[in-house]
């Protein structure tokens, strides 16, 4: 992880222990760094799993295998490698994943398809099987670690460890969530983002867990962007051990299902925001709220056009109230929009209404708002009831410096 911490960083929260979940870390030595870079999480037998994965067609073997294995709905272990994405590595990359899966499966006495593997880092370098094998062997017998240690171990260009928690009452039982995530650059939706892992002690059937995670993803991970680049390795997995003892949730008709889904959504939103706040070189966190669109989906696309615009993002970095750039981004989104109904605002202050600059517009409150760390952009299209909020960060010289030197 980077030594320079993002100014938007949050302290790592106190995450609860989740019954049936044991995290451990080890040093495989994927890069020449003096830190642990392999995370192993052991899961109790019967743990349900759900996942969402990148749509990048040049995805890693970890993603391809994970997509297949998620169909059977159960998990016994998770292994995360940091420093090497193992993407674009052909059969050698796939062999490395299968070595890890087989090694862990033999240790646990479980089916190989219940072992999930993720990798993150440089693209195009096969994951070294000898280092992976030795790292896994060390992790299998390591002492359990804290959630913060696990979060730090999965990081690459991250500047701070990221975690989130929530709880809910389900079927008269208190259920807990603990979640960690890594992500800083190569962040864009569809799915979006990074490597994220959510753990809960709730009893949930795999199909319903997948339904809830997929729904949460649409409004959280798939509504963030740092640089419009979707990674080859992006994965979010949710694991439910059932240790809380509630009657298993099978649908929204199950007692407590709504509370469970809301808590999962809350955790995903927290994680998504943390990724944006650690965007490479980020100095400002930006929320783009779009209303008045013809549909929610259309609003989201307009929001992302604004959030992905280098001109908008650099204007925010320079604290320049250049609302004309937002107009431009709305117009290029390819979604229904009417210039004469469009309204633009910053921080609750309208700069233009119904296609016209406000005659009495005072830039002072907008300029003051743009000097803060958390920025809001409001867009009303004036066409319908569709709405969406997406989140991004500003684009600074820091982003160029990090990515120009990434491999070195």
C-alpha positions in Angstrom: 0.0 0.0 0.0 1.1 3.6 -0.6 2.8 5.6 2.1 1.0 8.8 1.2 -2.6 8.6 2.7 -5.5 10.1 0.8 -6.9 13.3 2.4 -10.3 11.6 2.1 -9.3 8.6 4.2 -11.4 7.2 6.9 -10.2 5.4 10.1 -10.6 1.7 9.8 -13.9 0.8 11.7 -14.3 -1.7 14.4 -15.6 -4.8 12.6 -17.2 -7.6 14.4 -16.0 -11.2 14.4 -18.2 -13.3 12.1 -18.9 -16.8 13.4 -17.7 -19.3 10.9 -15.2 -16.9 9.3 -11.4 -17.0 10.1 -9.0 -14.7 8.2 -5.3 -15.3 8.0 -2.5 -13.6 6.1 1.0 -14.6 4.8 3.8 -13.4 2.6 4.1 -15.1 -0.8 6.5 -12.5 -2.1 4.8 -11.7 -5.4 6.6 -8.4 -5.4 9.8 -7.1 -3.8 8.0 -5.6 -0.8 8.3 -6.3 2.9 4.7 -7.0 3.6 2.1 -9.8 3.5 0.5 -10.2 0.2 -1.7 -13.3 0.5 -5.0 -13.4 2.4 -6.7 -16.7 3.3 -10.2 -16.8 4.7 -11.6 -20.1 6.0 -15.3 -20.5 6.0 -17.5 -23.0 7.9 -19.1 -25.8 6.0 -22.3 -24.9 4.4 -21.5 -21.2 3.8 -23.5 -19.7 1.0 -21.8 -17.5 -1.6 -22.8 -15.0 -4.2 -20.8 -12.8 -6.5 -20.6 -10.1 -9.1 -17.7 -9.9 -11.5 -16.1 -7.6 -14.1 -17.5 -7.5 -17.6 -14.1 -6.8 -19.0 -13.7 -9.5 -21.7 -10.0 -9.7 -21.1 -10.7 -10.9 -17.6 -8.4 -13.1 -15.4 -8.7 -16.9 -14.9 -9.7 -16.1 -11.4 -12.8 -14.3 -12.7 -13.6 -17.0 -15.3 -13.4 -19.8 -12.7 -15.2 -17.8 -10.1 -18.1 -17.2 -12.4 -18.4 -20.9 -13.0 -18.0 -21.9 -9.3 -20.5 -19.4 -8.0 -23.3 -21.4 -9.6 -23.0 -24.2 -7.1 -23.6 -21.6 -4.3 -21.3 -22.8 -1.5 -17.9 -21.8 -0.3 -15.3 -23.1 2.1 -12.4 -20.7 1.5 -11.2 -17.5 -0.1 -7.6 -16.7 -1.3 -6.6 -13.3 -2.4 -3.2 -12.5 -4.0 -1.9 -8.9 -4.1 0.8 -7.7 -6.5 0.0 -9.8 -9.5 -3.4 -9.8 -11.3 -2.6 -13.1 -13.2 -4.7 -11.6 -16.1 -3.8 -12.1 -19.7 -1.6 -15.1 -18.8 -3.3 -17.9 -20.6 -3.1 -21.5 -19.5 -0.2 -20.8 -17.1 -2.4 -18.4 -15.2 -5.2 -20.9 -15.0 -2.9 -23.6 -13.8 -1.8 -21.3 -10.9 -5.4 -20.8 -9.8 -6.1 -24.5 -10.0 -2.9 -25.2 -7.9 -4.2 -22.9 -5.2 -7.7 -24.3 -5.3 -6.5 -27.9 -5.1 -4.1 -27.1 -2.3 -6.8 -25.5 -0.1 -9.4 -28.1 -1.0 -7.1 -30.9 0.1 -6.4 -29.1 3.3 -10.1 -28.6 4.1 -11.4 -31.8 2.6 -13.8 -30.0 0.4 -14.7 -29.8 -3.3 -12.3 -27.7 -5.3 -15.1 -25.5 -6.7 -15.8 -24.3 -3.1 -12.4 -22.4 -3.0 -12.6 -18.9 -4.5 -9.4 -17.1 -5.7 -8.8 -13.4 -6.6 -5.7 -11.7 -7.7 -4.8 -8.0 -8.2 -1.8 -6.2 -9.5 0.2 -6.0 -12.7 -1.5 -7.5 -15.8 0.4 -9.9 -18.1 2.6 -11.7 -15.6 1.7 -15.3 -14.7 1.2 -15.9 -11.0 4.3 -17.8 -9.9 3.0 -21.2 -8.8 5.9 -21.9 -6.4 5.4 -18.6 -4.6 1.6 -19.2 -4.5 2.0 -22.7 -3.1 4.4 -21.5 -0.4 2.3 -18.6 0.5 -0.9 -20.7 0.8 1.0 -23.2 2.9 2.1 -20.5 5.3 -1.4 -19.0 5.4 -3.1 -22.3 6.2 -1.2 -22.6 9.5 -0.9 -18.8 10.4 -2.6 -17.3 13.4 -5.9 -15.7 12.7 -5.6 -12.0 11.9 -7.6 -8.8 12.3 -10.0 -7.5 9.6 -7.7 -4.5 9.3 -4.7 -6.7 8.6 -6.7 -8.6 6.0 -7.8 -5.3 4.4 -4.2 -4.0 4.2 -2.9 -7.3 2.7 -5.3 -7.2 -0.3 -4.3 -3.7 -1.2 -2.1 -2.5 -4.0 -2.0 1.3 -4.7 -4.5 1.8 -1.9 -3.5 4.4 0.6 -5.6 3.2 3.5 -7.3 0.0 4.6 -11.0 -0.1 3.9 -13.7 -1.8 5.9 -17.5 -1.5 6.6 -20.0 -3.1 8.9 -23.8 -3.2 9.5 -26.3 -5.2 11.5 -29.9 -6.1 11.3 -32.6 -8.1 13.1 -33.7 -11.1 11.1 -36.2 -13.6 12.4 -35.6 -12.3 15.9 -31.8 -12.8 15.6 -29.2 -10.1 15.4 -27.1 -10.7 12.3 -23.8 -9.0 11.7 -21.8 -7.9 8.6 -18.1 -7.4 8.3 -16.6 -6.3 4.9 -13.3 -5.3 3.4 -12.4 -3.9 0.0 -9.4 -2.8 -2.1 -9.5 -0.4 -5.0 -8.0 2.9 -6.0 -7.5 3.1 -9.7 -8.8 1.2 -12.8 -12.3 1.9 -11.4 -15.4 2.0 -13.5 -18.8 0.4 -13.4 -20.4 -2.5 -15.1 -19.9 -4.4 -12.7 -17.3 -2.0 -11.4 -14.4 -1.6 -9.4 -12.1 -3.7 -7.3 -11.9 -6.7 -5.0 -14.5 -6.6 -2.2 -15.6 -9.3 0.3 -18.7 -9.2 2.5 -19.1 -11.7 5.4 -22.3 -12.2 7.4 -23.4 -14.8 10.0 -27.0 -14.7 8.5 -28.5 -17.9 7.2 -29.4 -17.1 3.5 -30.1 -19.4 0.6 -27.5 -18.8 -2.2 -30.1 -17.8 -4.8 -31.5 -15.1 -2.5 -28.0 -13.9 -1.5 -27.2 -13.5 -5.2 -30.5 -11.6 -5.8 -29.7 -9.2 -2.9 -26.0 -8.7 -3.9 -26.9 -8.1 -7.6 -29.5 -5.5 -6.6 -27.1 -3.7 -4.3 -24.4 -3.7 -6.9 -26.5 -1.8 -9.4 -26.9 1.2 -7.0 -23.4 1.1 -5.3 -20.4 -0.5 -7.0 -21.9 0.1 -10.5 -22.4 3.8 -9.6 -18.8 4.7 -8.9 -16.0 5.6 -11.2 -12.4 6.9 -10.7 -11.0 6.8 -14.2 -13.6 5.0 -16.5 -11.3 2.0 -16.7 -12.9 -1.4 -15.8 -10.4 -3.8 -14.4 -9.7 -7.3 -15.7 -10.0 -8.7 -12.1 -12.9 -6.9 -10.4 -14.9 -9.1 -8.1 -17.2 -8.7 -5.1 -18.2 -11.8 -3.2 -20.7 -12.2 -0.3 -20.4 -15.1 2.1 -23.2 -16.1 4.6 -22.3 -18.7 7.2 -25.7 -19.2 8.8 -24.2 -19.1 12.3 -26.7 -16.5 13.6 -29.4 -19.2 13.7 -32.2 -17.4 11.9 -34.5 -19.3 9.6 -32.8 -19.3 6.2 -33.8 -16.4 4.0 -35.1 -17.7 0.7 -37.1 -14.8 -0.7 -38.4 -11.4 0.3 -41.4 -13.3 1.8 -39.0 -14.6 4.5 -39.1 -12.9 7.9 -36.4 -10.2 8.1 -35.5 -10.4 4.4 -36.0 -6.7 3.8 -33.8 -5.8 6.8 -31.1 -8.2 5.6 -31.2 -6.7 2.1 -31.1 -3.1 3.4 -28.0 -3.9 5.6 -26.2 -5.6 2.7 -27.0 -2.5 0.5 -25.6 -0.2 3.3 -22.4 -2.2 3.5 -21.9 -2.1 -0.3 -22.6 1.6 -0.4 -20.0 2.2 2.4 -17.4 0.1 0.5 -18.1 1.8 -2.8 -17.6 5.3 -1.3 -14.4 4.3 0.3 -13.0 3.2 -3.0 -13.8 6.6 -4.6 -12.3 8.4 -1.6 -9.1 6.5 -2.2 -9.1 7.2 -6.0 -5.6 7.6 -7.2 -4.5 11.2 -6.6 -8.0 12.2 -5.3 -8.4 15.3 -3.3 -12.2 15.6 -3.5 -15.2 13.2 -3.3 -17.9 14.1 -5.8 -21.6 13.1 -5.8 -23.5 13.6 -9.0 -27.2 13.6 -8.5 -29.4 13.4 -11.6 -33.2 13.9 -11.5 -35.9 14.5 -14.0 -34.6 11.8 -16.4 -36.9 9.5 -18.5 -35.8 6.5 -16.3 -33.5 5.6 -13.5 -31.2 3.9 -16.0 -31.0 7.0 -18.2 -30.3 9.1 -15.1 -27.4 6.8 -14.2 -25.9 7.0 -17.7 -26.1 10.8 -17.6 -24.5 10.8 -14.2 -21.7 8.6 -15.4 -21.0 10.8 -18.4 -20.5 13.7 -16.0 -18.5 11.7 -13.5 -16.2 10.3 -16.2 -15.6 13.6 -17.9 -11.9 14.7 -17.6 -13.0 18.3 -18.1 -15.5 18.2 -15.3 -13.1 16.3 -13.0 -10.2 18.7 -13.6 -12.5 21.7 -13.1 -13.4 20.4 -9.7 -9.7 19.7 -8.9 -9.1 23.4 -9.8 -12.1 24.5 -7.8 -13.4 26.2 -10.9 -17.2 26.6 -11.0 -17.3 25.9 -14.8 -20.8 24.6 -15.0 -20.7 24.7 -18.8 -18.6 21.5 -18.7 -21.5 19.8 -16.9 -23.8 20.9 -19.7 -21.4 19.4 -22.2 -21.2 16.1 -20.4 -25.0 15.9 -20.3 -25.2 16.5 -24.0 -22.7 13.8 -24.9 -24.3 11.1 -22.8 -26.5 9.8 -25.6 -29.6 9.9 -23.4 -32.8 12.0 -23.8 -32.2 15.6 -22.7 -33.6 19.0 -23.6 -31.3 22.0 -23.5 -34.2 24.3 -22.7 -35.3 22.2 -19.6 -31.9 21.5 -18.2 -30.9 22.9 -14.7 -27.4 22.7 -13.2 -26.3 23.3 -9.6 -23.4 22.9 -7.2 -23.7 22.3 -3.5 -27.4 23.2 -3.5 -26.9 26.4 -5.4 -28.4 26.6 -8.9 -26.2 28.1 -11.5 -28.6 27.6 -14.5 -32.3 26.9 -14.6 -34.5 25.7 -17.5 -31.7 26.1 -20.1 -30.7 29.6 -19.0 -28.0 31.0 -16.7 -29.7 32.6 -13.7 -29.8 36.3 -14.0 -29.0 36.8 -10.3 -26.5 34.0 -10.1 -23.9 34.6 -7.3 -20.8 32.5 -7.8 -19.5 33.1 -4.2 -21.4 30.2 -2.5 -20.5 27.8 -5.3 -16.8 28.8 -5.1 -16.9 28.3 -1.4 -18.5 24.8 -1.8 -15.8 23.8 -4.3 -13.1 24.5 -1.8 -14.4 21.7 0.5 -13.5 18.0 0.3 -17.0 16.7 -0.5 -18.6 18.2 -3.6 -22.1 17.8 -5.0 -23.3 18.4 -8.5 -27.0 18.5 -9.2 -28.6 18.0 -12.6 -32.3 18.2 -13.3 -33.2 17.2 -16.9 -36.9 18.2 -16.5 -38.2 15.2 -18.5 -39.5 12.6 -16.1 -39.2 10.9 -12.8 -35.9 9.0 -13.3 -33.2 9.6 -10.8 -29.8 8.3 -9.9 -26.7 9.3 -7.9 -23.2 8.3 -9.0 -19.9 9.0 -7.2 -16.4 9.9 -8.4 -13.4 12.0 -7.5 -11.4 14.8 -9.0 -8.6 14.2 -11.5 -5.3 15.6 -10.4 -1.6 15.5 -11.2 -1.3 12.7 -8.6 -3.2 10.3 -10.8 -0.7 10.8 -13.6 2.3 10.3 -11.3 0.9 7.1 -9.8 0.1 5.5 -13.1 3.1 6.7 -15.0 5.3 4.9 -12.5 3.0 1.9 -11.7 5.2 -1.0 -12.8 8.4 0.5 -11.4 
